[in-house]
Amino acid sequence: MKRSLTGAVAVAALALSAAACSDAGSSTDGPIKVGSVNGVTGLFQTPEVPQAVKAVFEEVNKAGGVNGRKIELISKDDAMNPQRSTEAALELLESESVVALVGSSSAVDCGLNRATYGNSGIVSIPAVGVDPACFTSPNIAPVNPGPFKLLTAMLYYASETLKHDKVCMYYTVLPGSGGGIDAAVKEWSDITGKRLAVKDTSVGEGDPTPYLVAAKAAGCQAILYNATVGPWFAQAQTQGLQDVDFIMGANSYTDANAEVIPDGLNVYAGTEWQPYTDETLPGNERWAKIVDENKIQKTAFSQGAVMAADVFVQVLKTIKGDVTRESVTEAFKKMRPIQYPMVGTPWIFGPGEAHSPIQGSRFVKVENRRWKVLPEGFIVPGKN
């Protein structure tokens, strides 16, 4: 994936971001404008995210808004294209004068736009943080653990909850994610004192047989896996790996994947929020009400959208006086932690140089080709 800017776009980014603090986001009349950069088209599609954020804001608006002002969401589709992502951020900051970004769900936004957000003095609360930069920037704080903190929780679940000594990893590494994976494994090792029995990050879309034969020979008791589901588990059954615990990430937690996993295999998935397939879990009732009433697709990403919008509104209501970009940023930098029932730890923005407030995961397991929520609750590495 191309992660660099063209020369013209880079010059525009520097010129516009330098002036952003002076007068953008300063209007106190009309609606409170909020932006988001989302993958609606392209390789990483999350159209349900801006739909769910907008639905929460419309709920607030129907109740009178915030201090009499309505909230308006302006979403830009970057199609996972670096140039479009940069242009989208600049349009939101300069042309639309948004006071904050809420509910972004782009695979490239954080890495490309973190400096612009910092120079502009604006905060971003992504619904879905993907890029490592989402969790290491002073002006960005996602409402999900992200793929790397989730990986640490998956490793911890394998070794500490399932009590396995030989934990193995067979992964596909996306461009730019290798460092995040290494850091996640190191964090797990630092907490538990344990090491991976096998770490193979060369898994592709081809025949999974060589990897599974190698895993069997290595005596893997738990295997963390993140690539295509169907062929892998069909071959796992053929290889007789019914005694191995397979653990996948949140991206694999879908009804479609559960349906193609053969009976007799032990297959788990770590979730970033309360498992969305059980609407009775804490926090899920509100999310389900929002998405049902607005006919929005039920996914884990739409959970993140509702949470991002909710915490934004909660902090927005603490502002005394004009709601501007400056007052919103100050409110988030000085806020108190928010206990949100859909995640395992409190969410807070705060004054730090990096923000990764949500830790841990809740786990589900395939039974009869459906996901079953497991009873342990949220597993937070080093705490349970």
N, C-alpha and C positions, 0 to 999 in steps of 0.2 A: 504494500500500500504506500502510495506516495505521501510523504508527510511534510514536504517543504512548500513554501510559497513562491509564486512567481515574483520577479523583481518589482513589477508595478504594484502588485497587491501588498508586498512587504512595505514599500515606501508609503502607500496609502495608510496602512495600519499604523505605522509610526507617527505619521503626521496627524492623523485623526485622534489617536489615543492620547497624544500629548496635550491636546486641547480639551479632552473630554471632561476634565474636572471643573472647568470654568463655569459652564452654564447648562450642561446637559442635565436632564432630570430635575429641573428646578421649578417647574410649573406647579402651582398649588390650586389650579382651577381645573375643572373637568375630571375625567376618570384618572385613576392611578394606573399608569401604564407599566405593565410587566412584560418582559420578553422571555423567549425560550428558543433554543436552537435544537431542533429535533431531526432524527432520521425518519422521514415519512416515506421517502422513496430511496432507491439505492440498495446496497448490500445489507445495511442494518436498519430494518424498518420497525418503527415503534409508533404508528399513527394513533394508537389508543392513548398514548401519554399526553399529548396536548389536548386531546378531547376530554380526558378526565380532569386535568388541571382547570380547563375552562368550565367544566361542570361544577367544580367546587366554588370557583369564583362567582358563577351565576347564582349559586345557592346563597352566597354571602350578599350578593347584590339584591336579591329578592327580599332579604331581611333588612335592607336599608344601607348596605355597604359598610365602609369603615369611616366613621365620623361623617356620614352623609355622602361620601364619595364612592363611586363604583370602581371595581377593579377590572381592567381590560387586559386580556392576554393577547400578545402579538407573537405568534409562533412563526419561525422561519425554518424551512426544510433545507438541510445542507446536503442531503443525498449521499452522505459519507464522502463528500468531495472536499478536499482541503481548501481550495479557493472559494467555493461557495460557503463553507463554514466561516471563513474569515470575513467575507463580505456580509454574511448574515449578521454576525456580531456587530460589525461596524454600523450597519443600517439600524439595528436596534438601539445602539448607544447614541448615534448622532442624529439620524432622521426621526426616530420615534421617541428619543429621550426617555427611555424606560428607567425606572428607579431601581430595578433589580431584575435578575434572571431567575425564573422559577420553573422547575420541571423540565429542564433540558434533558435530552436523551440522544446524544450524538456520540458516535465512537471516536470522533476526532476533535470535538470542540475544546475540551480542556487543554490538550497539549498545544493546540494552535493559538488559542485566545487567552490563555492565562495571563500573559504579560499585559495585553490590552485591558483586561478586567482590572488588573492591579493598578495600571496607570490611570484608569478611569474612576477609580474609587468606588466600584460597584461590586456587590456580592452576587454570587450565583449559587443556587440551591438545586443541583440536578436531581431529577427523579431517578436517573440511572447513571451512575458513575462507572465508566469503563476504563478509560486510559489512566495509567498510574498518576498522571498530572492532576487528575480530579481530586486526589487524596494528598497531594503534596504542595498545594498552592494556598497562599494566604487569603485569597478572595473566593475560594470555592469550597463548599462543604456538602457532599452528597448525602442522601438519606438511605443509601444502601451500603453494605460492607464493601462491595466491589469484588471482582474476581479473585483478588490476591488475599485479602483478609478471609474471604470465603474458603480459599484453598487451605489456609492455615487451620481453619475450623474443621475442614474435612479430614485433614491429616490427624488432627487432635482426636476427632471422633473415632477414626480407625484405630489409633493406638491406645487411647485412654478409655473410651466408652466400649468399643468392641474388643479391646484388650489384645490386639494383635502385635506381635513382635516383628514380623516381616511385612512391612508396608511398602508397596511398590507403586511407581507412577509411570503410566504410559500416556503421554500427552502430545497434542499438536500445539506448537508454539506459534501464535500469531505475530506478525511484525510488531516489534516494539514491546512485546510482553515478556521476553525472556528474563529481564532483570527483575520484574515483579514476581515471577515464579520463583526465582532463586531466593528473593527476600522472604517470600512466604514460607518456603521450606526451611530457611535458616531460623525464622521466628519459631516455627514448630520445634525444631531441634533445640533451640535455646530454652524453650519452656519445658520440654520433656526429657532432654538429654538423649534422644533417639535419632537414628539416621535411617534414611531410605535404604531398603535392601536392593532396589533397582530404581534407577531414574532414566527413563528413555523418552526423550522429547522429539523423536523423529517420526512419530506415528502420522500417517497420511491417510489418504482416501482409498488406498489400495487394499490388497488382501491382508486381513488382520492375523492370519494363521501364524506367521513367524513370531509375532509378538506374544501371542497367547501360548505357543509352544515354549518360548523362552521363559514366560512367567511361570508356567507349570514346572519347568526344570529348576527354576530358582526357588521354588517353594513359597511363592507369594501367598500370603494369607488374606491380604486386602489389596485391591488394585484401584488406584484413582485414575479415572479415564475421562477424556473430554471431547472425543471426536464422534463420528457417525455411529448411531446406536444399533440399528438393525443388523448389519453384517457382523459387527463385533460380537454381539451376544448370541447370534446363531452359531458362530464358530466357537464361542465359549462353551456352549452346550455340547457341541461335537467333541471338544477336547476334554469333556468331563470335569469342568471346573465348578461343579455344584457346591463345593465346600468353600469357595472363595467369596469374600464380600467385595462387591464392586461398588464404588462410590463415585457418583458424577456430580457436576456442579449445577447451578441454578438454570443454566441455559438448556439443560437436558430434561428439566422438570416440566414435561408437557404430557397431556393425555395421549397424544399420538405416539410418543416414545414408549409409554407404559404398555400400549397395545401390541408392540412388536417384540417385547422381551419375553422369551420362552419361559414357561412354567418350570419351577425347580431351581432357578437361579436366584441368588441373593443380590438384589440390586437396590441401592440407596441413592438418594439425591439430597444435596444440601440446598436449603432455600435461604433467600436473603431477607424475606419478611415472613410473617405467619403463612403457612402453606395455603395458597389461594383456593385449593380444591376443597377446603373445609370452611364454609362461611360462618360456622359457629365459633371459631377461634377469636380470641380478643383482638379487636380492631377490624376484623374482617366484615363484621356486620355493617359498619358505616361504609366501608369501601364497596361492598356488594350493593348497598342501597344506591350509592352514587352511580355506579356503572349500569345497574339494572334500569334505573329511571331514565337514563340517557342513552340506553342501547349501545353501550360501549363494550368492546371485547374484554372478557375476563382473563387477565394475564397477571403475572407477577409484576410486570412493568407498570400496569395500570394501578397496582397497589402503591408503587413508589410515587406515581403521579399524585394520587390523593394525599399521601403523606406530605410530599413537598409543598403542595398547596395549603394543607392544613397548618403546618408549622409556620409557613410564611404569614398567613393571616393572623395566627396567634401572636407572633412577634410584632406585626404591623399594628395591632390594636394597643400595644404598649407605648406607641409613639405619642408624645404630647406636643401638639403644635403641627406645623406643616409636614406633610409627607413628601419628602424629596429624596433624591438619591443619597445625599449626605446623611439625612436623618435616618433613613432605612439602614444604611451601612453601619452607622453608629449603634443603632438598636441591636443589630445582629452581633456586633463585636462585644456588646455589653450584656447580652441576654443571659438568662438563667437556663439550665438544662431543662429540656422538655421530655417528660415520660410519655412515650407514644407506644401503645400496646401492641403494635404490629411488628416491633423489632426487639432485639435482645438487650440493648443498652440505651441509655438516654441520648437524645440528639442535642447537640449544641454547636454553635458556630464559634463564637469567642474570638479572642485577639491573636491567636497563634499564627505561625508561619505555615502550618500544614493542618489539615482537618480530615480525620477519619473517625468520626464519633461512633459510628455503628459497628459493633463487633459481634461475632458469633453467627450461628446458623441453627435453624431447626430442621430436622431430618424426616424424610419420608421414605417409604419402602414399597416396592411393587409387590402386590399380592393379587393374584387372579387378574393380572393385566390392568390393574388400577393402582393408583397411589394411595397408600395408607399412612396417615400421620402417626409418627412414633411418639411415645409418651414422655420422653425425657425433657421436653421443653427446649429452650434455647441453650445450645452448647457454646459457651464462651471460653476460648482457650486460656488455661491458667486459672480459671475461676470455678469450674465444675467438671 
